[in-house]
Amino acid sequence: MHINDRQLRYFVKVAEVGNMTKAAALLHVAQPALGIQIRQLEELLGTPLFERHSRGVSVTPAGQRLYERACVILQLMEEAETELRAFGENRQEMLTFGVTPSIMRLVGTEIITAVRRDLPDVYLSLIEETSHVLEGSLQRGEIDLALTYELPANTPIANTPMLVEELLLVTHPRMAPAAPAVSFADLLGMELVLAHSRDPIRILVERAAQERGLSVNVAYEVQSLQATQRVVMEGSAASILPYGTVAQELAAGKLVSRRIVEPQLHRTLYLARPCGRGAFVNENGIMRLMRSVVKQLAMDLDDLAELSEDGESG
């Protein structure tokens, strides 16, 4: 005998209201029938799920764990039913697509326009987050697809490298080195503002420094791109950033960039999706769109980026 969806729905409602009588009324079932379903569930799992007391019931530790899992399961069942009904009714396919702030700044508008123009049967939900946040969303299956940077080698996320991008030293104009390029060693002598220790760029910079027996002078650690830009624009510190995050400020002369040499710092852009996620209904069209977006991104980055074989194909 296995758990069924009715038992899960009943259990979740009782856990949420903390009272069998109220839960039975909300579920439109007789209280004895509800009690039988809960007892059968407890017997099936071999552990009490509720503690009974004069005011009603409260979940046990095992009940709390089941509640967390049951909410996810019921949500997935509802989403699956909605998606499958949409196939039969010829409604739009939902695509939740994540991009990083630099990609959103450079080609976000183009993505939205291209989906509406070329994929009328796809409803796009475009999400902007850092690579670290997108990685977690992909692992939890909260988004369908993402363009994100520097995934770990052992990630459980299906991914394809699309483009390699060069990072830049970004400073206030009065702090900018005179030369058009600055060595990595000289850069480390400057006060820097970087993101938290899990940020892919921070990891890349610290790894490169460690390999050369050098240390990174992190004067400010911030949690957002906006905060990083503010610190740099105030002239308090320099930063290491992708072109896309500061393209507008560079064009306006509010910030200045210098290429980094000895070594150059690069990051890889991946097209990623949750492992186990099946093909999209419009798989070929969506993949064509992704390659087109990456090619447009490479054009915008000019000599700061190089397409991989998968980014070129199609």
ChimeraX attribute file (.defattr): number of C-alpha atoms within 10 A of each C-alpha:
attribute: neighborCount
match mode: 1-to-1
recipient: residues
	/A:1	4
	/A:2	7
	/A:3	11
	/A:4	9
	/A:5	13
	/A:6	11
	/A:7	17
	/A:8	21
	/A:9	16
	/A:10	20
	/A:11	25
	/A:12	21
	/A:13	18
	/A:14	26
	/A:15	22
	/A:16	13
	/A:17	15
	/A:18	19
	/A:19	18
	/A:20	23
	/A:21	18
	/A:22	15
	/A:23	22
	/A:24	19
	/A:25	11
	/A:26	13
	/A:27	15
	/A:28	10
	/A:29	13
	/A:30	13
	/A:31	16
	/A:32	12
	/A:33	11
	/A:34	21
	/A:35	17
	/A:36	12
	/A:37	17
	/A:38	21
	/A:39	16
	/A:40	14
	/A:41	20
	/A:42	15
	/A:43	12
	/A:44	12
	/A:45	13
	/A:46	9
	/A:47	12
	/A:48	16
	/A:49	25
	/A:50	22
	/A:51	13
	/A:52	14
	/A:53	9
	/A:54	6
	/A:55	8
	/A:56	15
	/A:57	18
	/A:58	19
	/A:59	20
	/A:60	16
	/A:61	13
	/A:62	13
	/A:63	20
	/A:64	16
	/A:65	12
	/A:66	18
	/A:67	21
	/A:68	11
	/A:69	12
	/A:70	18
	/A:71	14
	/A:72	12
	/A:73	14
	/A:74	16
	/A:75	11
	/A:76	13
	/A:77	13
	/A:78	11
	/A:79	12
	/A:80	12
	/A:81	11
	/A:82	11
	/A:83	16
	/A:84	13
	/A:85	12
	/A:86	14
	/A:87	12
	/A:88	8
	/A:89	9
	/A:90	10
	/A:91	14
	/A:92	16
	/A:93	19
	/A:94	16
	/A:95	16
	/A:96	15
	/A:97	19
	/A:98	30
	/A:99	23
	/A:100	22
	/A:101	19
	/A:102	21
	/A:103	21
	/A:104	19
	/A:105	17
	/A:106	20
	/A:107	18
	/A:108	18
	/A:109	10
	/A:110	14
	/A:111	20
	/A:112	14
	/A:113	12
	/A:114	14
	/A:115	17
	/A:116	14
	/A:117	9
	/A:118	13
	/A:119	17
	/A:120	12
	/A:121	15
	/A:122	19
	/A:123	16
	/A:124	18
	/A:125	13
	/A:126	17
	/A:127	16
	/A:128	18
	/A:129	17
	/A:130	18
	/A:131	24
	/A:132	16
	/A:133	14
	/A:134	26
	/A:135	26
	/A:136	13
	/A:137	19
	/A:138	21
	/A:139	16
	/A:140	12
	/A:141	17
	/A:142	14
	/A:143	22
	/A:144	19
	/A:145	25
	/A:146	28
	/A:147	23
	/A:148	26
	/A:149	26
	/A:150	19
	/A:151	21
	/A:152	10
	/A:153	7
	/A:154	6
	/A:155	11
	/A:156	15
	/A:157	21
	/A:158	16
	/A:159	19
	/A:160	17
	/A:161	20
	/A:162	26
	/A:163	23
	/A:164	19
	/A:165	21
	/A:166	19
	/A:167	22
	/A:168	23
	/A:169	24
	/A:170	26
	/A:171	27
	/A:172	22
	/A:173	16
	/A:174	9
	/A:175	16
	/A:176	18
	/A:177	16
	/A:178	8
	/A:179	8
	/A:180	10
	/A:181	15
	/A:182	20
	/A:183	15
	/A:184	21
	/A:185	18
	/A:186	12
	/A:187	19
	/A:188	16
	/A:189	12
	/A:190	16
	/A:191	16
	/A:192	25
	/A:193	23
	/A:194	27
	/A:195	22
	/A:196	15
	/A:197	11
	/A:198	10
	/A:199	16
	/A:200	19
	/A:201	23
	/A:202	19
	/A:203	15
	/A:204	15
	/A:205	18
	/A:206	16
	/A:207	15
	/A:208	18
	/A:209	16
	/A:210	12
	/A:211	9
	/A:212	11
	/A:213	8
	/A:214	15
	/A:215	16
	/A:216	20
	/A:217	14
	/A:218	17
	/A:219	13
	/A:220	18
	/A:221	15
	/A:222	13
	/A:223	11
	/A:224	12
	/A:225	16
	/A:226	10
	/A:227	16
	/A:228	22
	/A:229	23
	/A:230	12
	/A:231	19
	/A:232	22
	/A:233	19
	/A:234	13
	/A:235	16
	/A:236	16
	/A:237	23
	/A:238	30
	/A:239	24
	/A:240	24
	/A:241	21
	/A:242	23
	/A:243	23
	/A:244	21
	/A:245	19
	/A:246	21
	/A:247	19
	/A:248	14
	/A:249	14
	/A:250	18
	/A:251	10
	/A:252	10
	/A:253	12
	/A:254	15
	/A:255	24
	/A:256	24
	/A:257	26
	/A:258	19
	/A:259	19
	/A:260	22
	/A:261	15
	/A:262	11
	/A:263	11
	/A:264	14
	/A:265	19
	/A:266	19
	/A:267	18
	/A:268	19
	/A:269	24
	/A:270	22
	/A:271	23
	/A:272	25
	/A:273	25
	/A:274	21
	/A:275	15
	/A:276	10
	/A:277	12
	/A:278	10
	/A:279	8
	/A:280	15
	/A:281	14
	/A:282	12
	/A:283	11
	/A:284	12
	/A:285	14
	/A:286	18
	/A:287	14
	/A:288	13
	/A:289	18
	/A:290	20
	/A:291	18
	/A:292	19
	/A:293	20
	/A:294	22
	/A:295	18
	/A:296	16
	/A:297	19
	/A:298	20
	/A:299	14
	/A:300	16
	/A:301	18
	/A:302	11
	/A:303	10
	/A:304	17
	/A:305	19
	/A:306	19
	/A:307	20
	/A:308	15
	/A:309	12
	/A:310	14
	/A:311	23
	/A:312	14
	/A:313	11
	/A:314	12
